[in-house]
Amino acid sequence: MTIKHLFPLRLAAVLMAVLALCLTVARPAHAESIAVQRASLQADGSGWSLDARFDFELNPNLEDAVNKGIPLYFTTDFELSRARWYWFDEQPVSVSQTIRLSFQPLTREYRVSTGGLQLGFPSLKDALAVVRHITSWHVIDRNQVRGGETYTASVRMQLDTALMPKPFQVDAVNNRDWTLGSDWKRFNFTVTERAK
């Protein structure tokens, strides 16, 4: 072969190497901004509850937004599925819970609220400790699963910009600082006993 014939091959190899390097360097920050440290299901009186711990820090822009009175909404999603060879996967459970983190300038207090429960904290660090830890969230009723079956449980958390005031939703689309979320953490759940 002559050098003329090898040049296009070398050029293609160099371009492929550069493209591969760009793809590995330009990974989205979304996947690693919240880490799921642990997640487990515990039997409760009428089914099973989720306990999960997440690890993340607010970047300076998000911290500044909270300190100026803009609420942040963190949504935790939980799904339970079971693979079936003859049809689509069965998904008996798909639930979400949203936690609101806000700052009240008059009382100089950070508030964490979910549903009807609202707690006050003197520092952002204390408030974030509560947001990062989901405890006793009832996610599965006993009639939604069958004894002896193995399911795949999945959990994730993300900053839900759709619940923020409209002007900040527009800014969140164009600004990476407003992107905060985790990948799905999956683990097996075998129904060994019915919840009592």
C-alpha positions in Angstrom: 0.0 0.0 0.0 1.1 3.5 -0.7 1.2 6.4 1.7 -1.8 7.9 -0.2 -4.0 5.0 0.8 -2.9 5.0 4.4 -3.5 8.7 5.0 -7.3 8.5 5.1 -7.1 5.6 7.5 -4.8 7.5 9.8 -6.9 10.6 9.6 -10.0 8.5 10.5 -8.2 6.9 13.4 -7.1 10.3 14.8 -10.6 11.8 14.4 -12.1 8.8 16.2 -9.6 9.2 19.0 -10.4 12.9 19.4 -14.2 12.2 19.3 -13.8 9.5 22.0 -11.8 11.9 24.1 -14.4 14.6 23.8 -17.2 12.3 24.7 -15.5 11.1 27.9 -14.5 14.6 29.0 -17.9 16.2 28.2 -20.0 13.9 30.4 -23.0 15.6 31.9 -22.5 16.7 35.5 -26.1 15.6 36.2 -25.3 12.0 36.8 -22.8 12.7 39.6 -24.2 15.7 41.4 -26.3 13.7 43.8 -25.1 10.3 45.0 -27.4 7.6 46.5 -25.3 6.4 49.4 -27.8 3.7 50.5 -31.4 2.6 50.1 -33.4 -0.1 51.8 -36.9 -1.2 52.4 -38.2 -1.9 55.9 -41.5 -3.7 56.8 -44.0 -1.4 58.5 -47.6 -2.0 59.7 -49.2 -2.0 56.3 -46.4 -2.7 53.8 -42.9 -1.5 53.4 -41.1 1.9 53.9 -38.1 3.3 52.2 -35.0 4.5 54.1 -32.5 6.3 51.8 -29.5 8.5 52.2 -28.2 10.9 49.5 -25.0 12.9 49.4 -24.8 16.3 47.7 -23.9 19.9 48.3 -25.5 23.0 46.9 -23.4 25.0 44.5 -22.9 28.7 45.3 -25.7 29.8 42.9 -28.3 27.4 44.5 -27.2 28.4 48.0 -27.5 32.1 47.1 -31.0 31.5 45.6 -32.1 29.8 48.9 -30.7 32.6 51.0 -32.6 35.1 48.9 -35.9 33.4 49.6 -36.3 31.2 46.5 -37.6 27.8 47.5 -35.9 24.7 46.1 -37.9 21.5 45.5 -36.2 18.1 45.8 -38.2 15.2 44.3 -37.5 11.6 45.3 -38.9 8.9 42.9 -39.4 5.3 43.9 -40.3 2.5 41.5 -40.8 -1.2 42.0 -40.8 -3.6 39.0 -40.6 -7.3 38.2 -39.3 -8.7 35.0 -41.6 -11.0 33.0 -40.4 -13.1 30.1 -43.7 -13.2 28.3 -44.7 -9.5 28.5 -43.6 -6.1 29.5 -42.1 -5.7 33.0 -44.7 -5.4 35.8 -44.5 -2.1 37.7 -46.8 -2.3 40.7 -45.4 0.8 42.4 -44.3 4.2 41.1 -44.5 7.0 43.7 -42.8 10.4 44.2 -42.3 12.7 47.2 -41.3 16.3 47.1 -39.4 18.1 49.8 -39.4 21.9 49.8 -36.3 23.8 51.2 -36.8 27.5 51.8 -35.4 30.4 53.9 -37.6 32.8 55.9 -35.7 36.1 56.1 -37.8 37.6 58.9 -37.1 34.7 61.3 -33.7 33.9 59.8 -34.8 30.2 59.7 -34.5 27.5 57.0 -37.6 25.4 56.5 -37.9 21.9 55.2 -41.5 20.8 54.4 -43.1 17.8 52.9 -46.8 17.2 52.8 -48.3 18.8 55.9 -45.0 18.6 57.9 -42.8 21.6 58.3 -39.6 21.8 60.3 -37.4 24.9 61.0 -33.6 24.9 61.3 -31.1 27.6 62.3 -28.6 26.8 59.5 -28.6 25.6 55.9 -26.4 22.7 56.9 -28.9 21.4 59.4 -31.8 21.7 56.9 -29.8 19.9 54.1 -29.1 17.0 56.5 -32.9 16.4 56.7 -33.3 16.8 52.9 -30.5 14.2 52.3 -32.1 11.5 54.5 -35.4 10.0 53.6 -36.8 8.0 56.6 -39.9 5.8 56.9 -41.5 6.9 53.6 -44.3 4.3 53.0 -43.9 3.2 49.4 -45.4 -0.3 49.1 -48.8 -1.6 50.3 -48.9 -5.3 51.2 -51.5 -5.9 48.5 -49.2 -4.6 45.7 -46.7 -7.4 45.9 -46.8 -11.2 46.1 -45.0 -13.3 48.7 -41.8 -15.1 47.4 -41.4 -12.8 44.4 -38.2 -10.8 43.7 -38.7 -7.3 42.5 -36.2 -4.5 41.4 -36.5 -1.4 43.5 -35.3 1.9 42.1 -34.8 5.2 43.8 -33.4 8.6 42.7 -33.5 12.3 43.8 -33.4 15.4 41.7 -33.9 19.2 42.0 -37.3 19.7 40.5 -37.1 23.0 38.6 -40.6 22.6 37.3 -42.0 23.6 40.7 -39.9 26.7 41.0 -41.3 30.2 40.2 -41.6 30.7 36.4 -38.7 33.2 35.9 -36.3 30.7 37.5 -37.7 27.9 35.4 -36.5 29.8 32.3 -33.1 30.4 33.9 -32.8 26.8 34.9 -33.2 25.6 31.3 -30.2 27.7 30.2 -28.0 27.4 33.3 -26.2 24.2 34.4 -26.0 25.3 38.0 -29.7 24.5 38.3 -29.2 20.9 37.3 -28.9 18.6 40.3 -29.9 14.9 40.3 -28.9 11.4 40.8 -28.9 8.3 38.6 -31.3 5.5 39.5 -30.1 3.3 42.4 -31.4 -0.2 41.8 -31.5 -3.1 44.3 -33.3 -6.4 44.7 -36.3 -6.7 47.0 -37.6 -10.2 47.8 -40.9 -10.5 49.6 -40.0 -13.0 52.2 -42.8 -12.2 54.7 -45.9 -10.1 54.5 -45.9 -6.8 56.4 -47.5 -7.2 59.8 
